[in-house]
């Protein structure tokens, strides 16, 4: 299984990434050995993950989410947390809903 995940950093910013195991990846981020972006913004907390059918799809989705404005990412995180850690279907676009 492949996942796209979003973590919220200590400063409130979001980091979006791809992983086979998002929870393990968060542990790596919090150890300081993850992405350079998160190393200075620890601790990070997993706020969203989305299952994808393939690595290719996960990487495309990661790129798509990174292009979204912050407000749209916040909506996705909010909707995802209402449904559990990995509930929002791949390809879901909160920009299509009214907030």
C-alpha positions in Angstrom: 0.0 0.0 0.0 1.2 3.5 -0.8 0.2 6.7 1.0 0.2 10.4 0.7 0.4 12.1 4.1 0.3 15.5 5.7 2.0 16.4 8.9 1.5 19.6 10.9 4.8 21.1 12.1 5.3 22.8 15.4 5.1 26.2 13.6 1.6 25.3 12.2 2.9 24.7 8.7 2.1 21.6 6.6 4.5 19.2 5.1 3.2 16.8 2.4 5.0 13.6 1.5 4.7 10.0 0.3 5.4 6.9 2.3 4.7 3.2 2.5 4.0 3.6 6.3 3.1 7.2 7.2 3.3 6.6 11.0 6.9 5.2 10.6 7.7 8.1 8.4 6.5 10.6 11.1 8.8 8.9 13.6 11.7 9.5 11.1 10.7 13.2 10.8 10.6 13.6 14.5 14.0 12.0 14.9 15.5 14.8 12.8 16.4 12.4 10.0 13.4 13.2 7.8 13.1 16.1 5.3 15.2 19.2 5.9 12.0 21.2 6.1 10.7 19.3 9.1 14.0 18.9 10.9 13.8 22.5 12.2 10.0 22.4 12.9 9.8 19.4 15.2 7.8 17.8 16.5 5.5 17.0 13.7 2.1 15.4 13.9 0.3 13.2 11.4 -2.9 14.9 10.5 -3.9 13.2 7.3 -3.1 10.2 5.2 -4.6 8.9 2.0 -4.2 5.4 0.5 -3.3 5.2 -3.1 -3.5 2.2 -5.5 0.1 2.6 -6.7 3.4 4.5 -6.1 2.8 6.4 -9.2 -0.6 7.6 -8.1 0.7 8.5 -4.7 3.5 10.6 -6.1 1.1 12.4 -8.5 -1.3 13.0 -5.7 1.5 14.3 -3.5 2.4 16.8 -6.3 -1.2 17.8 -6.7 -1.7 18.5 -3.0 1.5 20.5 -2.8 0.0 22.9 -5.4 -3.1 23.6 -3.4 -3.4 26.8 -1.4 -3.2 26.5 2.4 -6.9 27.0 2.9 -7.7 24.0 0.7 -5.2 21.8 2.5 -6.8 22.9 5.9 -10.2 21.8 4.5 -8.8 18.4 3.5 -7.2 17.9 6.9 -10.4 18.9 8.6 -12.5 16.5 6.5 -10.0 13.7 6.9 -9.9 14.0 10.7 -13.7 13.8 10.8 -13.5 10.5 9.1 -10.4 9.0 10.7 -6.8 8.9 9.6 -7.2 7.3 6.2 -10.8 7.7 5.2 -10.9 10.3 2.4 -10.9 8.5 -1.0 -8.0 9.1 -3.4 -8.7 12.0 -5.7 -11.1 13.7 -3.3 -11.1 17.5 -3.8 -12.4 19.6 -1.0 -12.3 22.6 -3.3 -15.4 21.1 -4.9 -17.3 21.4 -1.6 -18.7 24.4 0.1 -17.0 25.1 3.4 
